[in-house]
């Protein structure tokens, strides 16, 4: 199989399901950010020596692939794996666990040493961008999916996951400072 297809040479790409859209379509922007985030989490994994966190980050990469598939779908492909809501709760429990082991945050944090801490902060900012771009997908959904009492869609759950994931990555960056004995750098206006 060739890596190049030449089908995108005119600035379009196919969504899951076959619909062609411009490469700057909100769905493409959002899943492109998630692709970048998955890659950057891979950088974090390659630089850490904490087995528990490595396994969690690998699971997060898998969850992001599920979310990315939903962001990339035109809605006609119905056999996509769903992200369980429990994955959001898992991130919250990990945030609580790490926070319980660290001194309280007293000011804004400037990313710095150790390297894996700064990498978490970069991943966090990519995650926030993915979340912002994913919000534009909501605007393209059908009105019936936006009803007041409609069940949460996988797009909406993906956005919630990204929101919590950015909090997790922030906390993980702090946690790596704590575990390595490096003092955090605070910004005090």
C-alpha positions in Angstrom: 0.0 0.0 0.0 1.4 3.4 -1.0 1.5 6.2 1.6 0.5 8.8 -0.9 -2.9 8.7 -2.8 -2.8 12.1 -4.5 -6.6 12.4 -3.6 -5.8 15.4 -1.4 -3.8 17.4 -3.8 -6.6 19.9 -4.3 -7.1 20.6 -0.6 -9.8 18.1 0.3 -9.8 14.9 2.4 -12.2 12.1 3.1 -14.0 11.7 6.4 -14.8 8.3 7.8 -17.8 7.3 5.7 -16.4 8.8 2.5 -17.7 12.4 2.4 -15.0 14.8 1.1 -14.4 18.0 2.9 -11.8 20.8 2.8 -8.7 20.1 4.8 -9.5 23.1 7.0 -13.0 21.7 7.9 -13.7 21.9 11.7 -13.6 18.1 11.9 -10.2 17.9 10.2 -8.8 20.7 12.4 -10.0 18.8 15.5 -8.8 15.4 14.6 -5.5 16.9 13.3 -5.0 18.4 16.8 -5.7 15.1 18.4 -3.2 13.4 16.1 -0.6 16.0 17.2 -1.6 15.4 20.9 -1.2 11.6 20.5 2.2 12.1 19.0 3.3 14.5 21.8 2.1 12.1 24.5 4.4 9.6 22.8 7.2 12.0 23.4 6.3 12.1 27.1 6.1 8.3 27.2 9.6 8.1 25.7 11.1 10.4 28.3 9.6 9.0 31.5 10.5 6.0 33.7 7.3 5.7 35.7 5.6 2.5 34.6 2.2 3.4 36.0 2.1 6.7 34.2 3.4 5.1 31.0 0.5 2.7 31.0 -2.0 5.4 31.7 -0.6 7.6 28.9 -0.8 4.7 26.5 -4.4 4.2 27.4 -5.0 7.9 26.9 -3.5 7.6 23.4 -6.0 4.8 22.6 -8.9 6.8 24.0 -7.8 9.7 21.8 -7.9 7.5 18.8 -11.5 6.6 19.6 -12.4 10.3 19.9 -10.5 11.1 16.7 -12.5 8.5 14.8 -15.7 10.2 16.0 -14.5 13.6 15.1 -13.4 12.3 11.6 -16.8 10.6 10.9 -19.4 12.0 8.6 -22.0 10.2 10.6 -22.8 7.5 8.1 -20.4 4.9 9.6 -22.2 3.4 12.6 -19.7 0.8 13.9 -17.3 3.1 15.7 -16.0 2.2 19.1 -17.5 4.4 21.8 -15.6 6.1 24.6 -17.1 5.1 27.9 -18.0 8.0 30.3 -16.0 6.1 32.9 -12.8 7.1 31.2 -13.5 10.7 32.2 -14.0 9.6 35.8 -10.7 7.7 35.6 -8.9 10.9 34.7 -10.5 12.7 37.6 -9.4 9.9 40.0 -5.9 10.1 38.7 -5.9 13.9 39.1 -7.1 13.5 42.7 -4.5 10.8 43.4 -1.6 12.9 42.2 -2.8 16.1 43.8 -3.1 14.3 47.1 0.6 13.5 46.9 1.8 17.1 46.2 1.9 20.4 48.0 -0.9 22.7 47.0 -0.5 25.0 44.0 0.0 28.6 45.3 0.5 30.5 42.0 0.6 30.2 38.3 3.2 27.8 37.1 5.9 28.5 34.5 6.8 25.2 32.7 10.5 24.2 33.2 12.6 21.4 34.4 12.4 18.5 34.4 11.9 17.9 30.7 9.0 15.5 31.1 7.1 18.1 33.1 7.5 20.7 30.3 6.5 18.1 27.7 3.2 17.6 29.7 2.6 21.3 29.6 3.1 21.4 25.8 0.8 18.4 25.4 -1.7 20.3 27.6 -1.7 23.3 25.3 -2.2 21.0 22.3 -5.1 19.4 24.1 -6.7 22.7 24.8 -6.4 23.6 21.1 -8.0 20.3 20.2 -10.9 21.1 22.6 -11.4 24.6 21.1 -11.4 23.2 17.5 -13.8 20.3 18.6 -16.3 22.9 19.8 -16.7 24.0 16.2 -17.9 20.5 15.3 -20.9 21.0 17.6 -22.0 23.8 15.4 -22.2 21.4 12.4 -24.3 18.8 14.2 -28.0 18.4 13.3 -30.4 20.3 15.5 -32.0 17.2 16.8 -28.7 16.2 18.4 -28.7 19.5 20.3 -32.1 19.1 22.0 -32.2 19.9 25.7 -32.6 16.3 27.0 -30.8 14.5 24.2 -28.3 11.9 25.3 -24.6 12.9 25.2 -23.1 12.3 21.8 -19.7 10.9 21.3 -18.6 14.3 20.1 -19.7 15.9 23.3 -18.2 13.2 25.4 -14.9 13.6 23.4 -14.9 17.3 24.2 -15.5 16.6 27.9 -12.7 14.1 27.8 -10.3 16.6 26.3 -11.3 19.2 28.9 -10.4 16.7 31.7 -7.3 15.5 29.9 -5.9 19.0 29.8 -6.3 19.1 33.6 -4.7 15.7 33.9 -1.7 16.7 31.8 -1.3 19.9 33.9 -1.4 17.8 37.1 1.0 15.2 35.6 3.5 18.0 34.8 3.4 19.1 38.4 3.6 15.5 39.6 6.8 14.9 37.6 8.4 18.0 39.2 7.3 16.6 42.6 8.6 13.1 42.0 11.9 14.3 40.7 12.4 16.8 43.6 12.5 19.8 41.3 10.9 22.9 42.7 8.1 24.4 40.4 8.7 27.8 39.0 5.9 30.1 40.0 4.8 33.3 38.2 4.0 35.9 40.7 2.7 39.2 39.2 
